[in-house]
Amino acid sequence: MGGFDDDFFMYFEDVDLGRRMALAGWRNIFVPDAVVVHIGGASTEKVADVMVRAHHRSAYTYIAKTHPGLLWAPVRIAVKLGLRVRAGSIIRKAHRAE
């Protein structure tokens, strides 16, 4: 599968890999007894601005890779604008909380 795509710095690299695996015929298996502990925000709380922007950049990269071409251009533009507005809102809120 080639591993993670270098176009994703952080976030969405797992989604992209899972999609490529499915396209190659692999199956995703749900294991209900599996337990994963994720401490949300541990790697991002000190650099929230940078990580919010990285998350949104990866989200847009994923959309652009999975929905290329002129037909999807309006969707990509709407997503890009929406992500910019959302990032600005999150970053402003984080700065007010400091």
N, C-alpha and C positions, 0 to 999 in steps of 0.2 A: 504494500500500500504506500510505501515511501515515508511512513511516519507523519508527524505533524507538519503542516504547511508553514514555511517560514514567513508567509505574508501575515500571519497572526502572531502578534507579540505576546498577547495574553488574552484569554477569553475566546471562545468559539473555535479554538483549535480542536477540541474534542468533538464538537458538533460537526465540524467539517470532516474529521476523520471518520466518524460514524456514518455520515452520509456517503462518503466515498466507499466505505466498506459495504454498505447496503447496495450501492450501485454495482459493486463487483460481485454481488451474489452472497455475501456473508449475511448471517442472521444475527440480530440482537436478541439476546436471551434475558428475560426478567427472572431474577433470583430473589424471591420474596424474603428469604431468611438472611440475605446479605445486610450488613450494617456498615454504614460509613459515617464517620464523625468529621464534620467540617466546621471549623471555627470561622464563621463568616467575618470577612473584613480584616483578618489578622495581618494579611500582607498589604492591605491597602489603606488602613486608617491614617497612617502617617503621611501619605502622599495621595490623598483623596482626589485632588484635582487631576493629577497625572493618570490615575487609574480609571477615573470616570471617562476621561478622554480616550484612553486605551480601549476600554470596554466598548465605547460607541464607535471607535474606528474599526474595531474587529467586527462589530455587528454590521456596519455598513459594508465592510469587505466581504463578509459572508453573503449578504444580500446581492452585492454586485457580482460575485462569482457564480451564484446559483440562479441569477435572473439577468443574464446579459442581453444585449441587443437593444435596438431602438424601441421595440414594443414595451419593454420594461423601464425605459428611461423615466417616465413620469413617476413610477413607483419608487425608483431609486432616489429621485430628487425629493419626493415627499418624505422618504425615510431619512435622508441626510438632514433635511431641515428639521424634522421632528427630533432627531437625535441631538442636534445642536441646541434646540430649545430646552430639551430635557437636561442636557449636560449643564447648561447655564443655570437652570433652576436648582439642580442638585448642588452645584459648586457654590452658588450664592447662599443656599441654606446652610451648607457646611461652614462657610465663613461667618455667618451670623451666630452659629452655635459656639464658635471659638471664644 
